[in-house]
Amino acid sequence: MNVDELNPNLKKNMSSIFIETNKIQNRELLLSEFIKSLILTSDDDDIINNWMMYCSHINKQVTFHNGSKKISGTFLGLNLDGKAIMKNNTTLEYYSTGTLEL
């Protein structure tokens, strides 16, 4: 975000990593380290349970794009491996990659 474009009232309360460290940081490395520390301090159940609390498409009809396949069904959540759980008619299917369409 370009700080120069912000409302002047907001500027006085803002900072940046550069301002705090006086060094230019590699954003990709910083994000990677942040995510690693988040994962190391949380167990899988916590991460998935927190994600599920804020998921807006639990028990909603969705279309899951997995490669060239389009699978429609009810999104039930994530399993402990982080795979999407889809109910398609009477069967449960699990997907680790793809795109979800609401």
C-alpha positions, 0 to 999 in steps of 0.5 A, spaced: 500 500 500 502 506 498 502 510 505 502 517 501 495 516 498 492 514 505 488 519 509 493 524 513 489 522 520 491 514 519 498 516 517 500 518 524 498 511 527 501 507 522 508 504 521 512 499 517 517 493 517 522 498 514 520 504 519 521 499 525 527 496 522 530 501 517 532 495 513 528 493 506 525 486 507 524 480 502 516 480 503 516 472 500 521 470 506 517 474 511 511 471 509 514 464 509 517 465 516 510 468 519 506 462 516 511 457 518 511 460 525 503 460 525 503 452 523 509 450 529 505 454 534 498 451 532 496 444 531 492 442 525 485 441 529 486 448 531 487 451 524 482 447 521 477 449 527 478 456 526 478 456 519 471 452 519 468 457 524 469 463 519 467 459 512 461 462 509 460 455 504 459 450 509 453 446 508 452 450 501 451 447 494 458 448 490 461 446 484 468 444 485 473 444 479 478 439 479 482 439 473 478 438 467 472 435 472 466 439 475 463 436 481 457 439 484 455 437 491 454 440 498 461 442 501 461 439 508 468 442 511 475 440 511 478 433 514 484 433 518 488 432 512 486 439 510 482 436 504 475 438 502 469 434 504 464 434 498 457 430 499 455 428 492 448 425 492 449 419 498 457 419 497 463 423 500 469 425 496 475 428 498 479 433 494 486 436 496 487 441 490 482 445 485 477 451 485 471 452 489 465 455 486 459 458 490 
